[in-house]
């Protein structure tokens, strides 16, 4: 039983009875006239507080949305991860750095946004492009992020971040737009993208910009240094 479903209706009812009592009092009505208003008001408010089923103010099922069977409306803790991504939010497209520690289902993330210096909630489907794990340098898609959340929750997954699907590649010395294009091409061809040189790196694709330290480190780790044209030929 739920007589009122929001604080708006409750406050409206209280306000109505307060105004009615003041009106009757100053209108010179007898005490029993006031009692006829006050007693029902007390009974009504008692029933409201006794049976009122309150709901979280930020619930995605609010605003007239029907209950979805099997939908878990609570945030659950996950193994903390530090992510960087571009996000399409209410203030437009922005780049975010977030320390994520909770998830709802496998569609929402909650954590500390270093960009806004506050706790924020993010819808995974609103993330634009690839996502970077700033601690490991791993780059992955939204689908792979959801797989990681499933794996963290103990569900089986077709692929996880701990086991790369293909050879590892890192791009360096490119302008931002060209690098983004090459990374998308690499993802489409089952390469596992790294943002820095790692021990298991297979290829370092070098652009026109200078990156002597990365080249030296890649060669020391046994990785093959290739050009943009060589990489594109590999993807044909």
Secondary structure as UniProt FT lines:
FT   HELIX           7..26
FT   TURN            27..28
FT   HELIX           31..51
FT   TURN            57..58
FT   TURN            60..61
FT   TURN            63..64
FT   TURN            69..70
FT   STRAND          76..89
FT   TURN            90..91
FT   STRAND          92..104
FT   TURN            105..107
FT   STRAND          108..113
FT   TURN            114..117
FT   STRAND          118..123
FT   HELIX           124..126
FT   STRAND          127..133
FT   TURN            134..136
FT   STRAND          138..140
FT   HELIX           142..152
FT   TURN            153..154
FT   TURN            161..162
FT   STRAND          168..172
FT   HELIX           176..188
FT   TURN            189..190
FT   STRAND          192..194
FT   TURN            199..200
FT   STRAND          203..206
FT   HELIX           212..220
FT   TURN            221..222
FT   STRAND          224..226
FT   HELIX           228..234
//
